[in-house]
Amino acid sequence: MFTFETTDYKEVRRFRVAQFNGRTATVESGGTIITGHVRSVLESKSSVPARWTITIIPNAPKTDAMRPSPRIRPFMEDIY
């Protein structure tokens, strides 16, 4: 799980919508990009300005092994 805090209301709204719709959300933290499902968005009521703690469950990174390798066209030289 990845947890971070933010004070940006637009960012919090985006994460809440992603959580409600069951979509993945992407956040950049410290130069690393993390994509995953939002588990919780909690507001800290004792802080001024408002601060939210967001928890994301990261997805496993996709591998390029699913893409087929390019095929060689055996009759390509016949065209030219």
N, C-alpha and C positions, 0 to 999 in steps of 0.2 A: 504494500500500500504506500502511496505517496501523499503526504499531507503538507499543505502550505497555507499561509495567511495572506489576505489581500484586503485593501480598503477601497478598491475600485468597484462601484456598484454595477457598472455595465458588464464587467467580467463575471460578477456573481450572478447576475441575471442570466447570462449565457450558460453558466454551469447548471443553474436550476432548471432551465429549459431542457438541457441535455439530459439531466437526471430524470425529469418527468417523462420525456419521450423515449428514454432507454437508448439514447444515441451515445456515441463516444465523443469525448472532448479532448482537445489538445492544449497543452500549456508548455511554455518554455521557462525553464528555471535553471539558472546558472550555466547557460549555454547548452543544456540538454533538452531535447524535446520529448515530452511524455504524452502518450495517447492512451486513453482508457475510459472506463465507465465511472461516472461520478457516484460515489457511495453516499456522501453526506455533505451538506452545506450548513454549517452552524454559525450563528451570529453571537459575537461576544457583546453582551448588552452593557458591560461595565466600561467599555472603552469609548473614548471620544477622539477622533471620528470613529464611526462604526467600522468594525473589523469582522471579517468572516474567516472561518477555518474550513477549508475544502479538502476532502479526502477522495482520492482517485485510485481505482484499482487498475494498474497498467495492463495492457494487452501484450501478448507475446509478440515480439517483432516478426514481421513478415519476411520470408526468405524469397529470393528470386528463383528458387529451384522449381517453382510451379510453372514458370515460363518455359516453353519449349525452346530448344536451341534453333537458330536459324537454319533452314534447309538449303542445301546447295542445289541450284537449278542445273540439272545435267545437260539440258539442251540450250542453255543461254548463249553459248558460242555459235549456235546455228542461226541465231537472229542477225548477228553482225557479220 
